[in-house]
Amino acid sequence: MGVAIRKFGWKRSDLVISTKIFWGGKGPNDRGLSRKHIVEGTDASLKRLQLDYVDLLYAHRPDPDTPMEEIVRAFNHVINQGKAFYWGTSEWSAQQITEAHAVASRLNLIGPLVRENKIWLVERATCFFFVVVRPLHLRARVHARSLVQYKRVLRINMNLKEDGGYPDNPERRWRLSR
């Protein structure tokens, strides 16, 4: 992403960039939402993206093996370090979001500000993305600020070579499609 921002001369402050944390490798600490994985996974993601920070960091799915307090504290740590501005959830239930907000409120921390839901249109094999902001499901509406659903608006396939050139395979070139 950093390469694209520089190549196209985009102003970073004009962009909203997000990334997700959960998967990361085969080791015991390379998955989930432990503090260790959230901090190290964010650092690894920023390195891959060639960015100093992201606007939004998603907890890609719930982690039943990690206490909610540890998850909330870890995301706040990343925010306090300047590596993300906000955090949100993906594939979490309304109950899990409510629990995260209760923990954040009790500890005077930032709770998740967005929730991502999937919508499949036309084909299950192809994910179509769009961004919509609207109220959450009734039980989670009290806490979350917006609901992010995806349908295709813009897809960027980022597979540039290290030297900034395009790969030989035309299917893997930068693609901006509507």
GUDORO-859569 format. One line per field, with one value per residue (C-alpha): residue in three letters; x, y, z. Coordinates in steps of 0.001 Angstrom, whole numbers. Layout:
BEGIN
rest [Ala,...]
u [X,...]
v [Y,...]
w [Z,...]
//
This chain:
BEGIN
rest [Met,Gly,Val,Ala,Ile,Arg,Lys,Phe,Gly,Trp,Lys,Arg,Ser,Asp,Leu,Val,Ile,Ser,Thr,Lys,Ile,Phe,Trp,Gly,Gly,Lys,Gly,Pro,Asn,Asp,Arg,Gly,Leu,Ser,Arg,Lys,His,Ile,Val,Glu,Gly,Thr,Asp,Ala,Ser,Leu,Lys,Arg,Leu,Gln,Leu,Asp,Tyr,Val,Asp,Leu,Leu,Tyr,Ala,His,Arg,Pro,Asp,Pro,Asp,Thr,Pro,Met,Glu,Glu,Ile,Val,Arg,Ala,Phe,Asn,His,Val,Ile,Asn,Gln,Gly,Lys,Ala,Phe,Tyr,Trp,Gly,Thr,Ser,Glu,Trp,Ser,Ala,Gln,Gln,Ile,Thr,Glu,Ala,His,Ala,Val,Ala,Ser,Arg,Leu,Asn,Leu,Ile,Gly,Pro,Leu,Val,Arg,Glu,Asn,Lys,Ile,Trp,Leu,Val,Glu,Arg,Ala,Thr,Cys,Phe,Phe,Phe,Val,Val,Val,Arg,Pro,Leu,His,Leu,Arg,Ala,Arg,Val,His,Ala,Arg,Ser,Leu,Val,Gln,Tyr,Lys,Arg,Val,Leu,Arg,Ile,Asn,Met,Asn,Leu,Lys,Glu,Asp,Gly,Gly,Tyr,Pro,Asp,Asn,Pro,Glu,Arg,Arg,Trp,Arg,Leu,Ser,Arg]
u [0,2848,4220,855,519,3949,3557,232,1079,-1857,-1982,-2017,-4386,-6969,-7077,-8760,-6753,-7653,-6144,-7256,-5643,-6214,-4240,-521,1393,1627,3192,1172,1440,764,-3015,-5784,-6267,-3728,-1897,1294,-325,-2232,937,3257,625,-14,3721,3992,987,2348,5678,3968,1843,4901,2925,3456,-170,-3601,-6836,-8771,-7581,-10079,-10292,-10947,-12959,-13644,-11057,-12677,-9219,-8356,-10146,-12061,-10163,-6844,-8265,-9612,-6399,-4245,-6178,-5968,-2207,-1851,-3946,-1879,1311,-4,-196,-3990,-6643,-9615,-10437,-13405,-14739,-15411,-17642,-18335,-21785,-23769,-23137,-19356,-19435,-21537,-19027,-16115,-17894,-18666,-14981,-13854,-16319,-15288,-11590,-12161,-10760,-11837,-14264,-14769,-16113,-17151,-18485,-17931,-20533,-20306,-22869,-22572,-23992,-24163,-21358,-20012,-16611,-16209,-16477,-18141,-17370,-19188,-19082,-22298,-22621,-25874,-27059,-26066,-28288,-30541,-28502,-25208,-26645,-26099,-22317,-20994,-20786,-21226,-21697,-19365,-20625,-18697,-19683,-17466,-16699,-12969,-10571,-6819,-4763,-1360,1294,4014,7560,10062,11573,8171,7488,4480,4547,4724,1286,-1263,-3916,-1785,-1200,-2683,-6378,-8764,-12185,-15690]
v [0,2369,1743,2644,5812,6995,5787,7530,10576,10084,12091,9651,11858,11563,7765,5472,2265,-744,-4119,-7208,-9160,-12818,-15139,-14748,-18007,-21560,-20912,-20957,-17163,-16398,-16442,-15172,-11938,-12190,-8976,-10478,-11338,-8045,-5984,-8153,-8775,-5046,-4394,-7123,-5771,-2225,-3518,-5401,-2348,-65,2325,3956,3553,2386,4206,1135,-2160,-5035,-7992,-10371,-12855,-13498,-15386,-17601,-18406,-14804,-12840,-9813,-7487,-8529,-7932,-4469,-3456,-4694,-2722,375,-180,-223,2967,4658,3729,5593,2482,2761,5391,3087,-578,-2612,-6125,-8576,-11622,-10837,-11353,-8514,-10143,-10104,-6462,-5573,-7360,-5476,-2164,-3074,-3855,-683,1431,-117,524,3939,2653,2810,104,-1143,1636,-337,-3765,-5535,-7894,-9941,-9773,-12124,-10991,-12877,-15381,-16808,-17280,-13571,-11093,-7847,-4931,-1758,418,1373,3116,2430,1376,-2019,-4864,-3720,-5322,-3760,-440,1181,943,779,3849,2263,-936,-1647,-4037,-4969,-5067,-4270,-605,-608,-3528,-3106,-6201,-5248,-7542,-5184,-6432,-5143,-2773,-1137,-2823,-4914,-8689,-10601,-12098,-9491,-10922,-9881,-6286,-3344,-3462,-663,-1897,-601]
w [0,808,-2669,-4217,-2153,-3295,-6894,-7458,-5346,-3006,199,3153,5151,2345,2653,5147,5386,7493,8238,10158,12958,13788,11483,11034,10901,12167,15560,18784,19139,15469,15675,17865,19762,22571,23412,21980,18658,18357,18921,16814,14141,13801,13442,10781,8895,8930,7645,4791,3953,4260,6466,9849,10917,9795,10394,11447,12931,12876,15224,12341,14388,18069,20100,22768,24219,25143,27875,26578,28910,27323,23833,24688,26484,23572,20948,23147,23505,19700,19474,22199,20322,17254,15095,14607,15221,15871,16227,15150,14845,12070,12517,16197,17659,19233,22624,22099,20996,24035,26293,24682,25268,28886,29499,27720,29680,33011,32258,30633,27317,23679,22590,19034,16816,13722,12896,9592,8152,4986,2205,-737,-4052,-7335,-6698,-3459,-5097,-5762,-2953,-3974,-1686,-730,2336,4068,7396,9238,12711,14050,15113,17963,20782,19647,18449,21840,21572,18038,15852,12452,10540,7665,5041,1962,-1641,-4584,-5161,-5669,-5666,-5617,-6262,-4895,-6262,-7427,-7721,-5184,-7782,-8318,-11675,-12590,-12349,-15608,-15055,-16279,-13921,-10940,-12023,-10198,-10860,-10090,-11056,-10469]
//
